[in-house]
């Protein structure tokens, strides 16, 4: 079954304790992206990756790191989490290719709800 | 920075009434996508519009892309309780960018 898998789904942590949210897709998509969702703000893009070893900042990259060492995985790293990073996080992948008008529809994971105390 | 504004934020309708949500971009978009997120779920792709003035229909849902490719709308005819959820538009500024800018979303409640 085609899917995007995120872990953990729920996490409560404390300020400053490094954490990683993993994301894996089995659709051989080149494009992957991370979003955070906050009430009234919609989905805001944190980072995206067009291919292995290629990552770019989205609209809200501060406080986050990502890596794309292999095609299927795109982990989100919070080196020193702070309470303002409490949010619902979504990973997504897409068959999007640069320079084409294909749908590039995003396939989302189930979400990871993070609370930073 | 570039923004996509979506209104209204919330809409309560009686089952059977129509519903419309609007998106407006500060800049011309290459294309626009629409997603639906059910309560407690993740966003699910509905459709993509690419051409100026494009109109697409999916059963009771009608999607439009403005002539200037700066605005879009989603219209639902005769809402049903299964239409409940949050609808997001997402605009891509160019076909060369991986940046997708989401609107704030419109949450639809349908009273049976």
HADDOCK unambig.tbl for C-alpha pairs under 7 A between the chains (distance, minus, plus):
assign (segid A and resid 40 and name CA) (segid B and resid 104 and name CA) 6.03 0.50 0.50
assign (segid A and resid 41 and name CA) (segid B and resid 104 and name CA) 5.00 0.50 0.50
assign (segid A and resid 42 and name CA) (segid B and resid 102 and name CA) 6.55 0.50 0.50
assign (segid A and resid 42 and name CA) (segid B and resid 103 and name CA) 6.05 0.50 0.50
assign (segid A and resid 42 and name CA) (segid B and resid 104 and name CA) 3.87 0.50 0.50
assign (segid A and resid 42 and name CA) (segid B and resid 105 and name CA) 5.67 0.50 0.50
assign (segid A and resid 43 and name CA) (segid B and resid 102 and name CA) 5.77 0.50 0.50
assign (segid A and resid 44 and name CA) (segid B and resid 102 and name CA) 6.77 0.50 0.50
assign (segid A and resid 48 and name CA) (segid B and resid 98 and name CA) 6.95 0.50 0.50
assign (segid A and resid 50 and name CA) (segid B and resid 98 and name CA) 6.85 0.50 0.50
assign (segid A and resid 58 and name CA) (segid B and resid 99 and name CA) 6.56 0.50 0.50
assign (segid A and resid 98 and name CA) (segid B and resid 95 and name CA) 6.10 0.50 0.50
assign (segid A and resid 98 and name CA) (segid B and resid 96 and name CA) 4.62 0.50 0.50
assign (segid A and resid 98 and name CA) (segid B and resid 97 and name CA) 6.57 0.50 0.50
assign (segid A and resid 99 and name CA) (segid B and resid 95 and name CA) 4.83 0.50 0.50
assign (segid A and resid 99 and name CA) (segid B and resid 96 and name CA) 4.67 0.50 0.50
assign (segid A and resid 100 and name CA) (segid B and resid 95 and name CA) 5.89 0.50 0.50
assign (segid A and resid 101 and name CA) (segid B and resid 95 and name CA) 6.27 0.50 0.50
assign (segid A and resid 103 and name CA) (segid B and resid 48 and name CA) 6.15 0.50 0.50
assign (segid A and resid 105 and name CA) (segid B and resid 45 and name CA) 6.24 0.50 0.50
assign (segid A and resid 106 and name CA) (segid B and resid 45 and name CA) 6.62 0.50 0.50
assign (segid A and resid 108 and name CA) (segid B and resid 42 and name CA) 6.39 0.50 0.50
assign (segid A and resid 108 and name CA) (segid B and resid 43 and name CA) 6.45 0.50 0.50
assign (segid A and resid 109 and name CA) (segid B and resid 42 and name CA) 6.87 0.50 0.50
assign (segid A and resid 110 and name CA) (segid B and resid 41 and name CA) 6.78 0.50 0.50
assign (segid A and resid 110 and name CA) (segid B and resid 42 and name CA) 5.61 0.50 0.50
assign (segid A and resid 111 and name CA) (segid B and resid 42 and name CA) 6.72 0.50 0.50
